Amino acid sequence: IKEDYGARLGLSVVIMRSNYRLLPELVEKAVELELDFVVASHVVPYHPAFASEAVYTMASREAVEFYRGEGAVLASAAREAFYEMLLGHFTWASRGAREQYLRLVERIAAKGYSVNYEIAGDALAREPLLREVEEAIERAREVATAHGLEAKLPGVYADSLSRKCPYIESNAAVILADGEVAPCMDLAYDHPLYTNMHGKLVRRVSFGSVRTSSLEEVWSSPRYVSFRRVRQNLPASVPWCADCPFATRKCWYLDTNEYDCYGNEVGCNECVYSAGLANCII
């Protein structure tokens, strides 16, 4: 096929708990087959059963390292501050828990991060596994580099300050079979998602249809232009739930992707793809 059509051939694999050790061997196989590239992506759980197969964390590494040093104090202060805030509406009394918590998080906030102590704590509890996965990915990268094989491989930690939308970066959209224009693959259809210790419904997003308008008209529509402009700088314009204290406190913005807490219509605040943990098909 490569010779007859000038096509580039590659291997795509989803990294899970059950197969991550095989990644270096898969890259070696790609070299043996004289393929052009390898793309690896972490699993995006659409069912609770797959959540346990995930071998990454949505928490920023900076948040996890902060929790490593301040975890015991932070967890206690966060709980006390939360309940003090609730009880404050009835008692008007304060024991200073909120102030103590804020003093702690100000240290990491100065670096541009926040922390969810439960998600960061879960990452620390799984640290031996995450380290093994990192090592397997690095070995796969070394094999690819040694043989000149293009390799697109993920990390195992997110970084809220390094998020990018692959579709925005590529000026790309998705046109479905029915003519609807979606901003990305993940928002092309309704589906469940299990991440950050909770489930949610990701709703389909459409900015128009090429059946009734030209692609240029859809692309240039005010709503779509605004959507793309906001996502040109994700760290500044879109929150990151995995490092937010309320992500495991039934925040009302987490049930669906309709809005986020910054007021953006369509929430991209738990997008695995923007964190580089899963790779889009573009």
Buried (B, 14 or more C-beta within 10 A) or exposed (E): EEEEEEEEEBBEBBBBBEBBEBBBEBBBEBBEEEBBBBBBBBBBBBEEEBBEBBBBBBBBBBBBBBBEEBBEEBBBBBEBBBEBEEEEEEEEEEEEBBEBBEEBBEEBEEEEBBBBBBBBBBBBEBBEBBEBBBEBBEBBBEBBEEBEBBBBBBBBBBBBBEBBBBBBEEEBBBBBEEBBBBBBBBBBBEBEBBBBBBBBEBBBBBBBBBEEBEEEEBBEBEEBEEBBEBBEEBBEBBBBBBBBBBBBEEBEBBEEBBBBBEEBEBBBBBBBBBBBBBBBEE
